[in-house]
Amino acid sequence: MRKENQENNLKNKKKIGTLFVVSTPIGNLKDITVRAIEVLNGVDLIAAEDTRTTKKLLQAYTIKSRLISYREENRERITPVIIGELLSGSDCALTADAGTPAISDPGFYLIDRCVENGIDIVPIPGPSAITASLVASGIDPSTFVFWGFLPKRGAKRKKILEQIKNDEKTSVFFESPARIISTLSELRSEIGERKISLCRELTKIHEEVIRGNIDDVIKKLEERGKIKGEIVIVVSGKQHIKRNYDDDEVEGEINRIIKRYRDQSTKEIATIVSEKLKLPGSRVYRKIIQMKNNQKID
């Protein structure tokens, strides 16, 4: 059915509108891109998760495009209306409360329906609380897992905390001010002491980043009383415990990998072994050459 819709709409492509997925500021209105302003000015319709927030942005840049509410509560009723307008040739912009649409908001529901109907989707990149928090955290941002808002309770929440505990990648999630201390206390109980960063009200007047072990951050929050604002938590990954392997162990692993991957080059074998044993690739490479010279390769 999806393929049929796409094929039918290709014939009438000039008559079909485009859905622009527009990233908007997470706080400071100056963070909007020039392209985002141009798109918001040029579309026939803006579907906004929070019309109050979006109205402030539109007023700041004298944007007069038609605005409608698109929330979790009304998405099933409003989506067919938007799809109808797009199929009739109107262009539409989708905006979140803040940041990039479809990330922890109802935007994906509309995007998925547009895909089903063969409607073009154009991303307009911009601010993101996730990446802003990562780069400010002081925690390795090279690989990370984003969890959105954690489930409030139950087996699903416990399973995610268990994954955070065992994952070597950095974890990122949102939390409300009302639940932040209880969530951090539970996190401490489930995963043990770990380096974290609490990013609050990023890009706004009261922007704050608290870094430290979980217990340190909890203590700082408890001392201040009421906590306000949007919060992103960045949790360092599980630290891999390095082992000191002796030559016999390294040589044994090299021979096992060579037997398993006989067609791989020396460099590729060295990479596989170094990743498995968490050893420098240069050390493993030299060891393979040495083993070949001494005829120790099985």
ROBA-533742 format. One record per residue (C-alpha): x, y, z; residue number from 1; residue in one letter. Coordinates in nm, 2 decimals, decimal comma. Last residue first. Example, Ala and Ser with C-alpha at 12.3 -4.5 7.8 and 13.67 -1.06 7.14 Angstrom:
// residues 2
<r xx="1,37" yy="-0,11" zz="0,71" seq="2" type="S"/>
<r xx="1,23" yy="-0,45" zz="0,78" seq="1" type="A"/>
This chain:
// residues 298
<r xx="5,00" yy="-2,23" zz="1,35" seq="298" type="D"/>
<r xx="5,20" yy="-1,91" zz="1,34" seq="297" type="I"/>
<r xx="5,51" yy="-1,94" zz="1,55" seq="296" type="K"/>
<r xx="5,75" yy="-1,95" zz="1,26" seq="295" type="Q"/>
<r xx="5,99" yy="-1,71" zz="1,43" seq="294" type="N"/>
<r xx="5,96" yy="-1,45" zz="1,15" seq="293" type="N"/>
<r xx="5,58" yy="-1,51" zz="1,14" seq="292" type="K"/>
<r xx="5,56" yy="-1,47" zz="1,52" seq="291" type="M"/>
<r xx="5,76" yy="-1,15" zz="1,51" seq="290" type="Q"/>
<r xx="5,54" yy="-1,01" zz="1,24" seq="289" type="I"/>
<r xx="5,23" yy="-1,10" zz="1,45" seq="288" type="I"/>
<r xx="5,38" yy="-0,94" zz="1,76" seq="287" type="K"/>
<r xx="5,46" yy="-0,62" zz="1,58" seq="286" type="R"/>
<r xx="5,10" yy="-0,59" zz="1,47" seq="285" type="Y"/>
<r xx="4,97" yy="-0,66" zz="1,82" seq="284" type="V"/>
<r xx="5,19" yy="-0,39" zz="1,97" seq="283" type="R"/>
<r xx="5,09" yy="-0,14" zz="1,69" seq="282" type="S"/>
<r xx="4,72" yy="-0,21" zz="1,75" seq="281" type="G"/>
<r xx="4,74" yy="-0,11" zz="2,11" seq="280" type="P"/>
<r xx="4,56" yy="-0,36" zz="2,34" seq="279" type="L"/>
<r xx="4,20" yy="-0,38" zz="2,43" seq="278" type="K"/>
<r xx="4,21" yy="-0,76" zz="2,40" seq="277" type="L"/>
<r xx="3,92" yy="-0,79" zz="2,15" seq="276" type="K"/>
<r xx="4,00" yy="-0,46" zz="1,98" seq="275" type="E"/>
<r xx="4,37" yy="-0,54" zz="1,95" seq="274" type="S"/>
<r xx="4,30" yy="-0,89" zz="1,82" seq="273" type="V"/>
<r xx="4,06" yy="-0,77" zz="1,54" seq="272" type="I"/>
<r xx="4,29" yy="-0,48" zz="1,44" seq="271" type="T"/>
<r xx="4,60" yy="-0,70" zz="1,43" seq="270" type="A"/>
<r xx="4,42" yy="-0,95" zz="1,21" seq="269" type="I"/>
<r xx="4,32" yy="-0,67" zz="0,97" seq="268" type="E"/>
<r xx="4,68" yy="-0,55" zz="0,96" seq="267" type="K"/>
<r xx="4,81" yy="-0,90" zz="0,89" seq="266" type="T"/>
<r xx="4,56" yy="-0,94" zz="0,61" seq="265" type="S"/>
<r xx="4,24" yy="-1,14" zz="0,64" seq="264" type="Q"/>
<r xx="4,18" yy="-1,46" zz="0,44" seq="263" type="D"/>
<r xx="4,24" yy="-1,70" zz="0,72" seq="262" type="R"/>
<r xx="3,99" yy="-1,54" zz="0,96" seq="261" type="Y"/>
<r xx="3,91" yy="-1,81" zz="1,21" seq="260" type="R"/>
<r xx="4,26" yy="-1,97" zz="1,21" seq="259" type="K"/>
<r xx="4,42" yy="-1,63" zz="1,22" seq="258" type="I"/>
<r xx="4,20" yy="-1,53" zz="1,51" seq="257" type="I"/>
<r xx="4,29" yy="-1,83" zz="1,72" seq="256" type="R"/>
<r xx="4,66" yy="-1,79" zz="1,63" seq="255" type="N"/>
<r xx="4,65" yy="-1,43" zz="1,74" seq="254" type="I"/>
<r xx="4,47" yy="-1,52" zz="2,07" seq="253" type="E"/>
<r xx="4,74" yy="-1,77" zz="2,15" seq="252" type="G"/>
<r xx="5,02" yy="-1,52" zz="2,07" seq="251" type="E"/>
<r xx="4,86" yy="-1,27" zz="2,30" seq="250" type="V"/>
<r xx="4,82" yy="-1,52" zz="2,59" seq="249" type="E"/>
<r xx="5,18" yy="-1,64" zz="2,55" seq="248" type="D"/>
<r xx="5,32" yy="-1,29" zz="2,54" seq="247" type="D"/>
<r xx="5,16" yy="-1,19" zz="2,87" seq="246" type="D"/>
<r xx="4,83" yy="-1,00" zz="2,89" seq="245" type="Y"/>
<r xx="4,79" yy="-0,72" zz="3,13" seq="244" type="N"/>
<r xx="4,42" yy="-0,66" zz="3,17" seq="243" type="R"/>
<r xx="4,24" yy="-0,33" zz="3,12" seq="242" type="K"/>
<r xx="3,91" yy="-0,28" zz="3,30" seq="241" type="I"/>
<r xx="3,66" yy="-0,13" zz="3,06" seq="240" type="H"/>
<r xx="3,49" yy="0,17" zz="3,22" seq="239" type="Q"/>
<r xx="3,12" yy="0,17" zz="3,20" seq="238" type="K"/>
<r xx="3,00" yy="0,47" zz="3,01" seq="237" type="G"/>
<r xx="2,98" yy="0,82" zz="3,14" seq="236" type="S"/>
<r xx="2,63" yy="0,96" zz="3,21" seq="235" type="V"/>
<r xx="2,49" yy="1,27" zz="3,05" seq="234" type="V"/>
<r xx="2,16" yy="1,41" zz="3,21" seq="233" type="I"/>
<r xx="1,96" yy="1,67" zz="3,03" seq="232" type="V"/>
<r xx="1,73" yy="1,90" zz="3,23" seq="231" type="I"/>
<r xx="1,47" yy="2,17" zz="3,13" seq="230" type="E"/>
<r xx="1,42" yy="2,42" zz="3,41" seq="229" type="G"/>
<r xx="1,37" yy="2,46" zz="3,78" seq="228" type="K"/>
<r xx="1,50" yy="2,30" zz="4,10" seq="227" type="I"/>
<r xx="1,37" yy="2,39" zz="4,44" seq="226" type="K"/>
<r xx="1,60" yy="2,34" zz="4,74" seq="225" type="G"/>
<r xx="1,97" yy="2,45" zz="4,67" seq="224" type="R"/>
<r xx="2,15" yy="2,21" zz="4,90" seq="223" type="E"/>
<r xx="1,97" yy="1,90" zz="4,76" seq="222" type="E"/>
<r xx="2,09" yy="1,98" zz="4,41" seq="221" type="L"/>
<r xx="2,45" yy="2,01" zz="4,51" seq="220" type="K"/>
<r xx="2,44" yy="1,68" zz="4,71" seq="219" type="K"/>
<r xx="2,28" yy="1,50" zz="4,42" seq="218" type="I"/>
<r xx="2,56" yy="1,62" zz="4,19" seq="217" type="V"/>
<r xx="2,83" yy="1,50" zz="4,43" seq="216" type="D"/>
<r xx="2,66" yy="1,16" zz="4,48" seq="215" type="D"/>
<r xx="2,64" yy="1,11" zz="4,10" seq="214" type="I"/>
<r xx="3,01" yy="1,19" zz="4,05" seq="213" type="N"/>
<r xx="3,09" yy="1,53" zz="3,90" seq="212" type="G"/>
<r xx="2,97" yy="1,79" zz="3,66" seq="211" type="R"/>
<r xx="2,70" yy="2,05" zz="3,70" seq="210" type="I"/>
<r xx="2,62" yy="2,26" zz="3,39" seq="209" type="V"/>
<r xx="2,41" yy="2,57" zz="3,42" seq="208" type="E"/>
<r xx="2,22" yy="2,81" zz="3,19" seq="207" type="E"/>
<r xx="2,02" yy="3,06" zz="3,39" seq="206" type="H"/>
<r xx="1,98" yy="3,31" zz="3,11" seq="205" type="I"/>
<r xx="1,90" yy="3,05" zz="2,85" seq="204" type="K"/>
<r xx="2,13" yy="2,86" zz="2,60" seq="203" type="T"/>
<r xx="2,10" yy="2,54" zz="2,81" seq="202" type="L"/>
<r xx="1,84" yy="2,56" zz="3,09" seq="201" type="E"/>
<r xx="2,00" yy="2,27" zz="3,28" seq="200" type="R"/>
<r xx="2,28" yy="2,03" zz="3,20" seq="199" type="C"/>
<r xx="2,36" yy="1,77" zz="3,46" seq="198" type="L"/>
<r xx="2,69" yy="1,59" zz="3,39" seq="197" type="S"/>
<r xx="2,78" yy="1,24" zz="3,52" seq="196" type="I"/>
<r xx="3,08" yy="1,04" zz="3,64" seq="195" type="K"/>
<r xx="2,97" yy="0,71" zz="3,79" seq="194" type="R"/>
<r xx="2,92" yy="0,57" zz="4,13" seq="193" type="E"/>
<r xx="2,71" yy="0,25" zz="4,12" seq="192" type="G"/>
<r xx="2,48" yy="0,15" zz="3,84" seq="191" type="I"/>
<r xx="2,15" yy="0,07" zz="4,01" seq="190" type="E"/>
<r xx="2,18" yy="0,26" zz="4,34" seq="189" type="S"/>
<r xx="2,33" yy="0,57" zz="4,18" seq="188" type="R"/>
<r xx="2,07" yy="0,57" zz="3,91" seq="187" type="L"/>
<r xx="1,80" yy="0,54" zz="4,17" seq="186" type="E"/>
<r xx="1,94" yy="0,84" zz="4,36" seq="185" type="S"/>
<r xx="1,97" yy="1,03" zz="4,02" seq="184" type="L"/>
<r xx="1,61" yy="0,95" zz="3,94" seq="183" type="T"/>
<r xx="1,49" yy="1,06" zz="4,29" seq="182" type="S"/>
<r xx="1,68" yy="1,39" zz="4,26" seq="181" type="I"/>
<r xx="1,56" yy="1,46" zz="3,91" seq="180" type="I"/>
<r xx="1,19" yy="1,38" zz="3,95" seq="179" type="R"/>
<r xx="1,04" yy="1,73" zz="4,00" seq="178" type="A"/>
<r xx="1,30" yy="1,90" zz="3,78" seq="177" type="P"/>
<r xx="1,20" yy="1,68" zz="3,48" seq="176" type="S"/>
<r xx="1,44" yy="1,44" zz="3,32" seq="175" type="E"/>
<r xx="1,59" yy="1,39" zz="2,97" seq="174" type="F"/>
<r xx="1,84" yy="1,12" zz="2,88" seq="173" type="F"/>
<r xx="2,20" yy="1,07" zz="2,76" seq="172" type="V"/>
<r xx="2,42" yy="0,76" zz="2,79" seq="171" type="S"/>
<r xx="2,79" yy="0,74" zz="2,71" seq="170" type="T"/>
<r xx="2,90" yy="0,41" zz="2,56" seq="169" type="K"/>
<r xx="3,06" yy="0,14" zz="2,76" seq="168" type="E"/>
<r xx="2,72" yy="-0,01" zz="2,84" seq="167" type="D"/>
<r xx="2,67" yy="-0,23" zz="3,14" seq="166" type="N"/>
<r xx="2,51" yy="0,02" zz="3,39" seq="165" type="K"/>
<r xx="2,32" yy="0,21" zz="3,12" seq="164" type="I"/>
<r xx="2,17" yy="-0,12" zz="3,00" seq="163" type="Q"/>
<r xx="2,06" yy="-0,21" zz="3,36" seq="162" type="E"/>
<r xx="1,90" yy="0,14" zz="3,39" seq="161" type="L"/>
<r xx="1,71" yy="0,07" zz="3,06" seq="160" type="I"/>
<r xx="1,59" yy="-0,27" zz="3,20" seq="159" type="K"/>
<r xx="1,47" yy="-0,11" zz="3,52" seq="158" type="K"/>
<r xx="1,27" yy="0,15" zz="3,33" seq="157" type="R"/>
<r xx="1,11" yy="-0,12" zz="3,12" seq="156" type="K"/>
<r xx="1,03" yy="-0,33" zz="3,42" seq="155" type="A"/>
<r xx="0,82" yy="-0,06" zz="3,59" seq="154" type="G"/>
<r xx="0,84" yy="0,31" zz="3,66" seq="153" type="R"/>
<r xx="0,85" yy="0,66" zz="3,51" seq="152" type="K"/>
<r xx="0,99" yy="0,54" zz="3,17" seq="151" type="P"/>
<r xx="1,31" yy="0,73" zz="3,10" seq="150" type="L"/>
<r xx="1,26" yy="1,05" zz="2,89" seq="149" type="F"/>
<r xx="1,46" yy="1,03" zz="2,57" seq="148" type="G"/>
<r xx="1,71" yy="0,74" zz="2,59" seq="147" type="W"/>
<r xx="2,00" yy="0,86" zz="2,38" seq="146" type="F"/>
<r xx="2,30" yy="0,63" zz="2,34" seq="145" type="V"/>
<r xx="2,65" yy="0,76" zz="2,29" seq="144" type="F"/>
<r xx="2,97" yy="0,72" zz="2,09" seq="143" type="T"/>
<r xx="3,23" yy="1,00" zz="2,05" seq="142" type="S"/>
<r xx="3,08" yy="1,22" zz="2,32" seq="141" type="P"/>
<r xx="3,33" yy="1,14" zz="2,59" seq="140" type="D"/>
<r xx="3,22" yy="1,33" zz="2,91" seq="139" type="I"/>
<r xx="3,32" yy="1,69" zz="2,97" seq="138" type="G"/>
<r xx="2,95" yy="1,77" zz="2,97" seq="137" type="S"/>
<r xx="2,94" yy="2,08" zz="2,74" seq="136" type="A"/>
<r xx="2,98" yy="1,88" zz="2,42" seq="135" type="V"/>
<r xx="2,72" yy="1,62" zz="2,52" seq="134" type="L"/>
<r xx="2,47" yy="1,88" zz="2,65" seq="133" type="S"/>
<r xx="2,47" yy="2,07" zz="2,32" seq="132" type="A"/>
<r xx="2,44" yy="1,75" zz="2,13" seq="131" type="T"/>
<r xx="2,13" yy="1,64" zz="2,31" seq="130" type="I"/>
<r xx="1,97" yy="1,99" zz="2,35" seq="129" type="A"/>
<r xx="1,97" yy="2,01" zz="1,97" seq="128" type="S"/>
<r xx="1,98" yy="2,34" zz="1,77" seq="127" type="P"/>
<r xx="1,97" yy="2,33" zz="1,39" seq="126" type="G"/>
<r xx="1,90" yy="2,12" zz="1,09" seq="125" type="P"/>
<r xx="1,63" yy="2,19" zz="0,83" seq="124" type="I"/>
<r xx="1,52" yy="1,83" zz="0,73" seq="123" type="P"/>
<r xx="1,32" yy="1,80" zz="0,40" seq="122" type="V"/>
<r xx="1,04" yy="1,54" zz="0,38" seq="121" type="I"/>
<r xx="0,89" yy="1,47" zz="0,03" seq="120" type="D"/>
<r xx="0,54" yy="1,32" zz="0,04" seq="119" type="I"/>
<r xx="0,50" yy="0,96" zz="-0,09" seq="118" type="G"/>
<r xx="0,19" yy="0,90" zz="0,12" seq="117" type="N"/>
<r xx="0,34" yy="0,64" zz="0,35" seq="116" type="E"/>
<r xx="0,65" yy="0,86" zz="0,40" seq="115" type="V"/>
<r xx="0,41" yy="1,15" zz="0,50" seq="114" type="C"/>
<r xx="0,24" yy="0,92" zz="0,75" seq="113" type="R"/>
<r xx="0,58" yy="0,84" zz="0,91" seq="112" type="D"/>
<r xx="0,67" yy="1,20" zz="0,93" seq="111" type="I"/>
<r xx="0,34" yy="1,28" zz="1,11" seq="110" type="L"/>
<r xx="0,39" yy="1,01" zz="1,37" seq="109" type="Y"/>
<r xx="0,76" yy="1,11" zz="1,41" seq="108" type="F"/>
<r xx="0,66" yy="1,46" zz="1,52" seq="107" type="G"/>
<r xx="0,50" yy="1,35" zz="1,84" seq="106" type="P"/>
<r xx="0,79" yy="1,45" zz="2,06" seq="105" type="D"/>
<r xx="1,10" yy="1,27" zz="2,21" seq="104" type="S"/>
<r xx="1,31" yy="1,35" zz="1,90" seq="103" type="I"/>
<r xx="1,06" yy="1,38" zz="1,62" seq="102" type="A"/>
<r xx="1,12" yy="1,76" zz="1,58" seq="101" type="P"/>
<r xx="1,47" yy="1,91" zz="1,66" seq="100" type="T"/>
<r xx="1,52" yy="2,17" zz="1,92" seq="99" type="G"/>
<r xx="1,23" yy="2,32" zz="2,12" seq="98" type="A"/>
<r xx="0,86" yy="2,27" zz="2,15" seq="97" type="D"/>
<r xx="0,90" yy="2,09" zz="1,82" seq="96" type="A"/>
<r xx="0,84" yy="2,23" zz="1,47" seq="95" type="T"/>
<r xx="0,69" yy="2,08" zz="1,15" seq="94" type="L"/>
<r xx="0,68" yy="2,31" zz="0,85" seq="93" type="A"/>
<r xx="0,41" yy="2,26" zz="0,58" seq="92" type="C"/>
<r xx="0,40" yy="2,32" zz="0,21" seq="91" type="D"/>
<r xx="0,06" yy="2,32" zz="0,04" seq="90" type="S"/>
<r xx="0,00" yy="2,13" zz="-0,28" seq="89" type="G"/>
<r xx="-0,32" yy="1,95" zz="-0,22" seq="88" type="S"/>
<r xx="-0,14" yy="1,64" zz="-0,10" seq="87" type="L"/>
<r xx="0,03" yy="1,86" zz="0,17" seq="86" type="L"/>
<r xx="-0,31" yy="2,00" zz="0,28" seq="85" type="E"/>
<r xx="-0,46" yy="1,65" zz="0,30" seq="84" type="G"/>
<r xx="-0,16" yy="1,52" zz="0,50" seq="83" type="I"/>
<r xx="-0,20" yy="1,81" zz="0,74" seq="82" type="I"/>
<r xx="-0,57" yy="1,73" zz="0,79" seq="81" type="V"/>
<r xx="-0,50" yy="1,36" zz="0,82" seq="80" type="P"/>
<r xx="-0,24" yy="1,44" zz="1,10" seq="79" type="T"/>
<r xx="-0,48" yy="1,66" zz="1,30" seq="78" type="I"/>
<r xx="-0,71" yy="1,39" zz="1,45" seq="77" type="R"/>
<r xx="-0,44" yy="1,13" zz="1,53" seq="76" type="E"/>
<r xx="-0,20" yy="1,40" zz="1,65" seq="75" type="R"/>
<r xx="-0,44" yy="1,56" zz="1,89" seq="74" type="N"/>
<r xx="-0,31" yy="1,45" zz="2,23" seq="73" type="E"/>
<r xx="0,06" yy="1,40" zz="2,13" seq="72" type="E"/>
<r xx="0,05" yy="1,76" zz="2,00" seq="71" type="R"/>
<r xx="0,02" yy="1,95" zz="1,67" seq="70" type="Y"/>
<r xx="-0,12" yy="2,29" zz="1,72" seq="69" type="S"/>
<r xx="-0,17" yy="2,51" zz="1,41" seq="68" type="I"/>
<r xx="0,01" yy="2,82" zz="1,28" seq="67" type="L"/>
<r xx="-0,05" yy="3,00" zz="0,95" seq="66" type="R"/>
<r xx="0,26" yy="3,18" zz="0,83" seq="65" type="S"/>
<r xx="0,32" yy="3,53" zz="0,96" seq="64" type="K"/>
<r xx="0,69" yy="3,54" zz="1,04" seq="63" type="I"/>
<r xx="0,80" yy="3,87" zz="1,19" seq="62" type="T"/>
<r xx="1,13" yy="3,73" zz="1,32" seq="61" type="Y"/>
<r xx="1,06" yy="3,78" zz="1,70" seq="60" type="A"/>
<r xx="0,68" yy="3,73" zz="1,64" seq="59" type="Q"/>
<r xx="0,75" yy="3,38" zz="1,49" seq="58" type="L"/>
<r xx="0,97" yy="3,28" zz="1,78" seq="57" type="L"/>
<r xx="0,72" yy="3,40" zz="2,04" seq="56" type="K"/>
<r xx="0,44" yy="3,22" zz="1,85" seq="55" type="K"/>
<r xx="0,64" yy="2,90" zz="1,85" seq="54" type="T"/>
<r xx="0,65" yy="2,89" zz="2,23" seq="53" type="T"/>
<r xx="0,28" yy="2,95" zz="2,26" seq="52" type="R"/>
<r xx="0,20" yy="2,71" zz="1,97" seq="51" type="T"/>
<r xx="0,36" yy="2,42" zz="2,15" seq="50" type="D"/>
<r xx="0,41" yy="2,11" zz="1,93" seq="49" type="E"/>
<r xx="0,39" yy="2,33" zz="1,62" seq="48" type="A"/>
<r xx="0,25" yy="2,25" zz="1,27" seq="47" type="A"/>
<r xx="0,34" yy="2,55" zz="1,05" seq="46" type="I"/>
<r xx="0,13" yy="2,61" zz="0,74" seq="45" type="L"/>
<r xx="0,17" yy="2,77" zz="0,40" seq="44" type="D"/>
<r xx="0,55" yy="2,76" zz="0,41" seq="43" type="V"/>
<r xx="0,77" yy="3,05" zz="0,30" seq="42" type="G"/>
<r xx="0,84" yy="3,24" zz="0,62" seq="41" type="N"/>
<r xx="0,91" yy="2,92" zz="0,82" seq="40" type="L"/>
<r xx="1,15" yy="2,81" zz="0,54" seq="39" type="V"/>
<r xx="1,33" yy="3,15" zz="0,53" seq="38" type="E"/>
<r xx="1,37" yy="3,16" zz="0,91" seq="37" type="I"/>
<r xx="1,50" yy="2,80" zz="0,91" seq="36" type="A"/>
<r xx="1,75" yy="2,89" zz="0,64" seq="35" type="R"/>
<r xx="1,89" yy="3,18" zz="0,84" seq="34" type="V"/>
<r xx="1,94" yy="2,95" zz="1,14" seq="33" type="T"/>
<r xx="1,78" yy="2,99" zz="1,48" seq="32" type="I"/>
<r xx="2,02" yy="3,03" zz="1,77" seq="31" type="D"/>
<r xx="1,92" yy="3,40" zz="1,83" seq="30" type="K"/>
<r xx="1,60" yy="3,28" zz="2,01" seq="29" type="L"/>
<r xx="1,80" yy="3,15" zz="2,30" seq="28" type="N"/>
<r xx="1,62" yy="2,86" zz="2,46" seq="27" type="G"/>
<r xx="1,62" yy="2,53" zz="2,27" seq="26" type="I"/>
<r xx="1,61" yy="2,72" zz="1,94" seq="25" type="P"/>
<r xx="1,42" yy="2,57" zz="1,64" seq="24" type="T"/>
<r xx="1,49" yy="2,27" zz="1,42" seq="23" type="S"/>
<r xx="1,25" yy="2,25" zz="1,12" seq="22" type="V"/>
<r xx="1,12" yy="1,93" zz="0,96" seq="21" type="V"/>
<r xx="1,00" yy="2,07" zz="0,63" seq="20" type="F"/>
<r xx="0,71" yy="1,87" zz="0,48" seq="19" type="L"/>
<r xx="0,68" yy="1,93" zz="0,11" seq="18" type="T"/>
<r xx="0,37" yy="1,99" zz="-0,10" seq="17" type="G"/>
<r xx="0,23" yy="1,78" zz="-0,38" seq="16" type="I"/>
<r xx="0,11" yy="1,92" zz="-0,71" seq="15" type="K"/>
<r xx="0,45" yy="1,90" zz="-0,88" seq="14" type="K"/>
<r xx="0,48" yy="1,54" zz="-0,78" seq="13" type="K"/>
<r xx="0,16" yy="1,43" zz="-0,95" seq="12" type="N"/>
<r xx="0,30" yy="1,12" zz="-1,12" seq="11" type="K"/>
<r xx="0,52" yy="1,06" zz="-0,82" seq="10" type="L"/>
<r xx="0,21" yy="1,06" zz="-0,60" seq="9" type="N"/>
<r xx="0,07" yy="0,74" zz="-0,76" seq="8" type="N"/>
<r xx="0,41" yy="0,56" zz="-0,71" seq="7" type="E"/>
<r xx="0,44" yy="0,66" zz="-0,35" seq="6" type="Q"/>
<r xx="0,08" yy="0,56" zz="-0,27" seq="5" type="N"/>
<r xx="0,13" yy="0,22" zz="-0,43" seq="4" type="E"/>
<r xx="0,46" yy="0,17" zz="-0,24" seq="3" type="K"/>
<r xx="0,28" yy="0,24" zz="0,09" seq="2" type="R"/>
<r xx="0,00" yy="0,00" zz="0,00" seq="1" type="M"/>
